[in-house]
């Protein structure tokens, strides 16, 4: 589990609530169901208007990465590639045929299949690079969904505040009610800015981090498979692949 996500949520929202209480304000003053409906509902509506449903569903599925990020064992992957290199030097590339079914990653499985089928190293790199770019773009679309929510949310918060102020104007002759109405109206602005900067934009950026971690892993595998196709010395392969551990 990615503990930084949980820690960030607790500290981020906790700091705001603590600050409100510290200043002597009521925490209940920050609760407003109409403001929540306007800001969250309006943000979701705007994003649905601009984003295909298939991308929305994918963005919801990738939300699990915040707590359980993709498991990428780079060290184990390097050792796996070295074992393939040793096997290919002793048994030939066809000796890797049994490894294809044992490989859980479809991306690597495709690369192994090309390797065993005798594809040239340049062709292996070309086909896997295309696959890698397409996967990255598809996954980035999900991150862009939350980035869009972070862009719409503050503006819709202002819309909620203006609507609240319009309602508050009905109490011009009653100062006590007018003050309460104005305070409630500005809660929508807090929701809009708060959700954007404490939820939507951080979610988008953390997704990007995990996506580029996957890209780094895939580039490692491509480099390793191409090196095996070239028949390079396992020691040289290991030295080259260890550079990916530093990224």
N, C-alpha and C positions, 0 to 999 in steps of 0.2 A: 504494500500500500504506500502511496506517495503521501507522506506525513506533512509535507510542506503545504499541500492544498488545504488540508484540515486546519493547520496552524494559521495559514493566511486568512481563512474565513473567520476564525475565532478572533484573531488580532484585529483584522480590518473592521468588522462590525462591532466587536467589543470596544474598540477605541472610541467609536462614535457614540455608542450608548453610554460608556463611562464618562465621556466628555459632557454629554447632555446632563447626566445626573450630577456631575461635578459642578456644573454651572447653576445647579438648583432647579433645572427644568424637569418636567415630568416625562418619564419614558412613554407614557400613554399618549403624550402629545405628538409623538412620532408615528402613531398608528392611525391610519386613515384608509378604510376599505375603498371608498370611491377613488381616492388618489391612486391606490395600488391598481385598481381595475383599469383606470385611464392609462397609466404609464405602462404597465406590463401588457395589457391587452392591446394598446395602440402600437407598442413596439413589436409584438408578435405579428399583428396584422400587417404592419409595414414590411416586415421581413418576408412574410408569406407572399406578399404582393410582388416582391422582387426576386424571390428564390423558388426554384422548382421543388416540388414536394420530395422528389427523390434525394435532393441535396439536404433538405430539412431532416429527413429520416436518418440520413447518414450522419449529420451533425449531432443528432440526439444519441445515436449509437456510439459515436466517438467521445461523447461526454464522459463515458466510463474511464477514459484514459486519465482523467484528473486524479482518480484514486487508485486505479490499477493500470499503470502505463504499460505499453508493449514491452515484453521481456526480451531484451537483446543481449545475448551473451557473446560479446565480441571475442573474448579470450578463447572460449570454447569453439567459436567459429573458426578462429585461426588454426587451432589444433585439428579441427575437422578437415580443413583445406590441406594441411600438411600431411594428414593421413591419406587423402586422395592423391596427393603428389607422390608419396612413397609407393602407393598401390599402382598408380599408372606407370611408374618407372619400372616396376617389377613384372606387372601383369598386362600392361597396355591399358588403353582407355576403356576397352571393353570390360576390364576388371572392375570398373566402377558401376556397372549396370545394376548390381544388387543394391547400391546405395540410393538409387533413385526412389524406390518405394519406401525406403526408411526415412527419407527427408520430409519433414512436416511442412516446410515453407514452400508454397507453390512457386515463388520466384526462384529460389535456389533449385528446386526440382526441374524447372524449365531449363536453367543453365546447365545442370548435370545432363539432361537429356540431349541438349545440343552438343555437349562435350563428348558424350558416349557415341553419338551419331556421326562423329568425325567432322563437325563443322569447323571452319577455320576460326582462329582466334579473333580476327577482326569482325567476323560475322557474329560470333558469340557476344562480343562487346556491343556491337550495333543493336542487336535485338534486345539484349537486356537493358541497354540504356533507354531504348524506347519504352520498354515496360516500366522502368523505374520512373521516368518522367511522367508517364500517364498516371501511375499510382500516386505520385506526389501531387499532381494537379487535382486529382479527385479528392484526396485527403485535405488539401488546402482549401477547397471549396467549402468544406465543413467549417474550417477555422474562420473563413471569411463571413460565414453566417453570423457568428458571434461578434465579429468585428463590426458588421452592419448594425447589429442590435446596440452595440456600444455607441454608434453614431446617431441612431434615431432616439434612443432613450432620453438624453438630456433635452432635446427639442420637444418631445412629447410631454416631458415633465413641465416645461414652460407652458405648453397648451393647457395642461391640468391646472397649473397655478392661475392662469388667466381665467379659466372657467370658474375656479373657486373664488376669485376676486369679483367676478360678475355676480355670483350669488351673494357675496359679502356686501355688495353695494345695496342690497335690499334692506340692510340693517343700519343705514346711515343715521337714522334717528335713535338708534339704540347702541351707544358706544360699547357697552360690555359685549354684546353679541357680535358687533363689528370686529372687535379685536380678536375674538375667537375664530371668526370666519376667515380673517386675513391669515392668522397663524396656520389654520388648517389648509388654506390654499397653498402656502409655501411648502407644505409637506410634499406635495407632488413634485416640486423642483428637487427636493432632497432625494426622493425616490429615483427620479430620472438621472441625476448626476451620480448618485450613490451606486445604483445598479450598474451603470455604465462603467464606472471606474473601479468598483470592487468586485464585480462579477463578469460582465460580458467581455470587456477588453482583456482582463487577466486570463480568462478562459481561452480566448482566441490566441493569445501569445503563448500560453502553455501548450496548446495543441500544436502550434508551429514548432515549438521546441521538440516535441515528440516526433513530429513528422520529419524534421531534419535529422533526428537521431536515427530514424528508420532509413533515411537516405544514406547516411554515413555507413550504416550496417550493410545496405545493399551494394554500395560502392566497394566496400571491403570484399564482399562475395564476388562481385564482378571481377575485381582485380585478381583475386585468388584463382578463379576459374580460368581466366585468360592466361595466367601464369602457368597453370597446370597444362593447358592446351599447348603452350609453347614448350613444355617439357623443361622448365627452369629448375635449377637446383633448389630443393626444399629450404635450405638455409637462406638463400637469397629471397625466397618468397616470404619467409617469416620476417626477415628484416624489413621488407617493404610493407607488409601488412601491419606491423606493430605501429607504424606511423598513424594508423586510424584510431589507435587507443588514446592518442593525445588530443583528439578533436573533441 
